[in-house]
Amino acid sequence: MHYKIKGAIKRNKNRFIIFVVLWFMMAIVLVAPIAYAQDKATIDGVFDFGRCITELMNAYTNFGDVLRKLWKLHNRIF
């Protein structure tokens, strides 16, 4: 039975690598801004939901601005 698992891993090695890379990218893009917004919205142990939403929108807006600048730079180079 062990040889079947070993063969399956060997055949799908590229898919596993792509899965791990995409998993980390999603964690950076989705989870990091949420954690940042939650930290900024907690003042003296009290959580402010309105401030959390505001900080979350600012984080994603700033991320979008960075991506737009990178895209313009890419177009200028190529």
N, C-alpha and C positions, 0 to 999 in steps of 0.2 A: 504494500500500500504506500510505503514511503516513496518509492520511485515514481508513482503517479503524481504526487504532490510536487516533488522535485522537478519533474518534467513540465508540469503546469506553470511553475514559477519561471522556469527557464524560457518557455515559449512566450510568456506574457511580461517579460522583464521591462520592455519599453513602456508598456501600458502602466505598470506600477510606478515607474519614474515620472511619467507625465501626470499621473494622479497625485503624487506627492507634491510636485511643483505647483500644480493648480490649487491643491489644498492650502499650501503656504501662502500663495497669492491671495486667495479668498480670505484667509485669516488676517492678512495685513490690510486688505481693502475694506473688509466688512467689520471685523471685530475690533481692531485698533481704534477707529474713530468712536465706536460705541463706548469703549472703556475710557477713552479720553473725555468724552462728554459726560459720562457718569461721574468721573473724578472731579471735573470742573463744577458740576451741579450740586455736589455735596459740600455744604458749608457747615462746619461745627457738628457734623454727624446728621444733619437734616438734609434730606434729598428734595430738591426743587425740580419737579417734572418739566415745567415750562422752560427753565434755564437749560435743562438737559436737551430738550428738542432744539432750542436755539443753537447750542454748542454743536450739536450733531449736524445741523444744517450748515453751519459755518465750516465744519471740518470737511464735509463732502463738497462744498462749494470751492474751498481752497484746493482740494485735491483735483477738482475739475479744471481749475485755472492752471495748475501745474501741468496737467495732461495737455491742455490746449497750447501752452508755451512749448512743451516738448514736441508736439506735432508740427507747430510752425517752424521750429528749429530743424526738424527732420526734413520738412519740405524745402527749406532753404538750402540745406546741404545736398539733397538729392534732387 
